[in-house]
Amino acid sequence: MCRKKLKMSKNYKTLCVNDIYLNLSHALDHFMMLVFAKAAYDASKYFSVSYDSFLIYGTLGFFLFGAMAPVAAYLADKYSRSLLMVIFHFGLGASAILAGLSSTVYQLAISMGLIGVFASIYHPVGISMLLKSNRNIGFRLGINGVFGNMGIAMAPLVTGALLTFGNWKICFLFPGVICILYGILFLKALKPSKDIDLSKNLIKNLGKFAPNWPVVLVALIISSCSGGFIFGSMTFFIPRYFEISMTNLSNSVFITGLLASLVYAIASFSQIGVGWLIDRLSPKKILFCMGIGQCFFIWLTSILTDYTLFFIMIMAMCFVFGQIPITDTIISRYVPDLWRAKILSLKFLLNLSVGALILPIGSKLLQNGFSMSELFFIMSLISFFIIISAIILPNQSKAERIDLKS
């Protein structure tokens, strides 16, 4: 009995250490993707292109961020999830450095595309590694989500600070070097996974999806597409929206970047609460509440300014971020581990690719006279689809869950 407890203690300690490294990688992933969002205005002036027109040059990166997820999942299953995660860090860092060295908008667009390619590795591969153990999965996904959102929060803050003392080039060069250095640390700490132990469970559960999976798939498609568009819009446009709508507070890009970072950082902790609830309540009910909250609070952000906008934006982002661990937990309960990387890759293909559409769509709308506040109103309407997905989602008993414990 003592040996069994000791083994469980060591396994849990190893699990926690692995989670920490994967969580930090999640933060880097989102940070690197959103450097462009804050640096775009300064870069557009450097290249003598209007901000509205310049957004299109980041589209390739954001599109490939989702579109390459199935390729990453295939390579991870064929070779090694750990190997793909190593490639993720070094490729992401090198691509960011190339972006910082760009001398034309086309070079920057290609570099953004490469950033998107390597950034696409994390979600299907890193989340699959996290889901290898279902122990407290809702809570652990919540923690992982907080780290990802902290990366989102740090992007406008760090980029705003770098813009204050430098220009858009250093905004890519500095984090690119940091990413490579962390990649070395990740590689040194990496331990080979025990695929043999896992495969014994997989043989038992091979091809066995939980009941009602087709209905769940429809619900996930709706929530992933609508949630991806809202998430992409909110994380990309809030820093610029604050610059426009908080002129009574400050005209400094650093201060508005700081305020945007505070919104992301504070709201990110909602994922821990949602993760805790998922382990105890029906994801169907929680997803429904997330949809209602997004619809109401995002609408409010479209009509408010200054301090009131800041506080309401925090509430809106709590519901946007709170949705994230729900779909991943649902996948872990309906899909056996053998198929999780594939299903996650399809989910992120939809989620992130649709999110990338906000750049060309936002650019087109702004060029045709729409205001930034009207974009937020449109997002509040799209939130209705999340409510619909929650209504479609079936209830699942504990006996019906896929439960691979390792």
N, C-alpha and C positions, 0 to 999 in steps of 0.2 A: 504493500500500500504506500509506504514512504517513497519507494523508488518510482512508483507511478505518479505520485504528487510532484516529485522532483523533476521527472520528465516533462510533466505538464507545465511546471513552472519555467523550465528552460525553453520549452516550445513557445510559451507566451512571451517570454523575454525576447526571443528571436523574432517573433511576430511583431512586437512593438518596435524593435530596431529597424526591421525591414520597412515598416510603415513610415517611420520617420524619414528615411531616405526617399521613399516614393512620394511622400507628402511634399518634401522640399523640391523634388523634381516637378511636381504639379505646379508649385508656385512659380518656378522658372519658366515653365511652359507658357502660362498665361501672361507672365510679365513680358516675355520676349515678343509675344504676339501683339501686345498693346502699346509698345513703344511708338509705333507708327501713329497711333491715334493722337497722342499728345505732340509728337514731333512734326506732324504733317503740316501744321500751319507755318512753322518756321522753315521747313523744307520747301514749301510751295513758294515762299518769298525768295528763297535762294535760287530756285529754278525759274523764277518769274512766271509762275503759273497761278491762277486763282485757286483759292482753297477748295471751292466747289468742284472745280475740274480736276484738281490734283488727287482727290480721294480715289479716283478710278485706278490709280497706279498701285494701290494697296490691295486691290480686289483679288489678284492672282494668289497672293499669299493666304488671304482669308478663305478663299475657295478651296485651295489645296489642303488647308488645315483640316478640312472635313473630308474632301474627296479622296485623299490618299490613305485614310484610315483603314479601308479594307485591305489595301496592299500591305500595310504595316502588320495587320492581323495575320495575313497569309504567311508573311515572312517569319513572324514570331512563332507560328505553329510549325512551320517547316524546319526552322533552325533552332532559335532559342529566344525566349522572351527577354532574358537577361542581356543577350548580345544586342538585341534591338534597343534596349534602354541605354546601353553604352554608346551606341551609334547616335542615339537621340541627343545626348549631351554635347558630343563633339561636333556633330553636324549642325546643331542649332547655334552653337557659339561661332563656328566658322562662317556660317551664313550671315549672322549679324555683323561680323567684322567686314564681310564683303559689302553689306548694305552701307556701312559707315564710310567705306572707301569709294562709293559710287560717285561718278562725275556727271552722269546724265540720268534723266528720269527713267529711261528704259533699263539702265543698269540697276537702278533702285527697285524697279518693278520685278526684275528677274531675281534679285536678291531676296525680296519679300516672298517670291514664289518658293525659293529654297528654304526660307525660314518656315513657311507653311508646310512644306514636305516633311521636314524633320520634326516640327512641332506636332504633326499628325500622329506620330508614333505613340505619344504618351497615353492618350485616352483608351484606345483599345488594348494596348499592351500593359501599361502601368496599372490601370484599373483591374484588368484580369489578374495580375499578380496580387493585387490587394484582395480580390474576391476569392482567391485560392482557399482562404479560410473564411467560413461563414460566421465565425465567432464575433458576436456583437457587431454584425456587419453594418446595421443602420448607423450606429454611433461612429464606427470607424470611417464610414463613407462621409459622415458629417464632418469629422476632423479633417479628412482629406480635402473636402470641399472648402473648408476654411483656409487651408494652405493655398489652394488654387485661387481663391478670392483675394487672399493677401497679396498674391502676385499681381492680380488685377489692381489692387489698391496701391501697391508700390509703384506701378508703372507711371501714372501721372505725377506722383510725388517726386520720384527719382528723376524722371525725364524733365519735369519742370525745374528741378534744382540744377540739372546739367545744362538746361537751356539758359538759365540765369547766368551761369559762369562760362558757358561755351556756346555751341550750336548743335544742330540736329545730328551732325556726324558723330560727335562724342556720345550722343544718346544711344547709338548702336554699338560703337566700338567698346565702350566701357563694360556694358553687360555681356557682350560677346566674350570678352576675356574672362569675366567671372564665371560664365557658363562652362567654359573649357576647364577652368580650375576646379570647379565642382565636379565635372565629369571625371577628372583624375581621382578625386576623393571617393566618388561613387564606385569607380572601378576597383579601388583598393578595398573598399568595404564589402564588395559583392561576394556573396556565397552561393555556390551552385545549388539550385533547387532540387528537391528530392522527387523527381518526376516518377520514379518507380512506385513510391508509396501512393502518389496521387493516381497513377494509372490503375491501381487495384480498385479504387473507388469508381473510376471512369468505366471500367469493364462492366461493372454492375449497373451503371446508370447510362451507358452509351445509348444515345438517341432518345432517351426518356425525358421528354418535356412534361411539365406539369399540365393537368387538365385545363381546358379553356385557353390554351396558348394562342390560337388564331385570333380570338377576340382581344386578347391582351396586345397582340401585335398591332392591331388596328388602333387601339388606344394609344400605344407608344408612338406610332407614326404621327398621329395628330399632335400629341403633346411635344414630341421632339421637334417637329417642324415649327409649330407656333412658339414654343419655348426658345428654340434656337434663334428665331428672328428677334424676339424680344430681348434675349440675353445679349446678342450681338449688338443690337441697337443701343441698349442702355450702357453697356460697357464701353462702346466706342464714342458715343456722342455726349455723355454727361460732362466730361472735362470742357468741351467746347461750349456746351449749353450753359455751364456755369459762367464762362467768360462773357457770354452774351446777356445772361439774365441776372447776374450779380454785380452789375456795375456800381451799385450804391455801396457795395462792400469793398471791392478792390478791382483794379485793372491789371494786377500782377499775375503773370502766368504761373508763378510759383504758388501764390495764395489760392488761386482757383484750382490748381492741381492738388494742393494740400486738402482743400475742401472735398474734392472728388475722391481723394484717397481715403479720407475719413468716412465718407459714405460707404465705400466698398468695404473698408475694414470693419466698421461697426456692423453693417448688414451681414457680413460673412458669417458671424457667429450664429445667425439664425439656422444655419445648416446643422449645427450641433444639436440644437433643440429639436429640429425636424427629424434628425437621425435618431435621437432618443425616442421620439414619438413613434417612429416607424417600427421600432422593435417591440412596441406595445399596442399600437392601434392599427386600424386598417389603412393601407396606403391610399385607398380609394377616397376615404373621407379627407385625408390630409391634402391630397392633390386637389380636391374640390375647393378646399379653403384657400389654397395657394392661388387658384385661378380667380376666385372672388377678390382676394386681396390685391392681386396685380391689376385687375380691371379698375378697381376703385382708386387706388393710390397713384397709378400711372396717369390716370385721367386728371387727378388733382395737380400733378407736376406740370401739366400742360397749361395751367391757368395761374400759377403762382410764381413769385420771384423772391430773391434775396433770402433772408433768414428762414421764412416759412417754406420756401422751396427746398432749402437744405434739409430741414427736418422731415418734410414729407417724402423727399427723395430717399432718405434712409429707410422709411417704412416701405416704400415701393420696392427697393432693392432687397429688403428682407424677404419679401414674397417671391421675388425673382430668383434669388439665390437659394431660398428654401425648397424650391422645386427640384433642384439638381440631384440630391441623394435619393429622391423617391423613385425615379425611373431605374436607376442602377440597382436599387434594392429589389425592385420588381423583377428585373432580369435575373438577379441571383436566385430568386425564389421559383422561377419558372424554367430556367435554362441550366442544363448540366454544364460542368466546367469545360468539357471538351468543346462546346459550342459557344462559350461566353465571349471569347475574343472576336469571333465572327459576328455574333449578334451585336456586341458592343460597337464593332467597327461600322456596321450598318446604321446603328443608332446615331453615332457621331458623324457619319457621312451625311445623314439628313440634318442633324442638329447644327453642325458647324457650317455645312455648305449653304443651308438656308440663311444662317446668320451672316454669311459673307455677302449675301445679296443686298444687305443694308447699305454697302458702299456704293454700288452703281445705282440702286433705287434712291438712296438718300441724296446722292450727287444730282440725280436727274430732278428730283422733287425740289431741291434747293435752287437749282438753276432755273426752274420754272415758277419761281415766286413763292413756294411754300416756306413758312417760317419753321424754325427748329421746334417751337412749341407745338405746331401742328403735327410734326413727326411723332411726338410723344402721345398726342391724342389718337393717332392711328394705331400706335402700339397698344393703347388701352382697349381698342376694339378687337385687336387680334387675340387679346387675353381670353375672349369668350371661347376660343377653341380649346383652351386648357380645361375650362369648365366642362365642355362637351366630352373631352377625353376621359375625365374623371367619372362622368355619368356612364360612359360605355364600359369602363374597367370593371370586371367582375370581382366579387368578394372571394377571397381564398382562405380556406381553413388551414390550420397548421399541419394537418395530416397530408395536405396536397402539395406542400412545399418541397422543392428540390433542396436537399440538405447534405452537401458534401463537406464534412468536417475534416480538417487536416491539421 
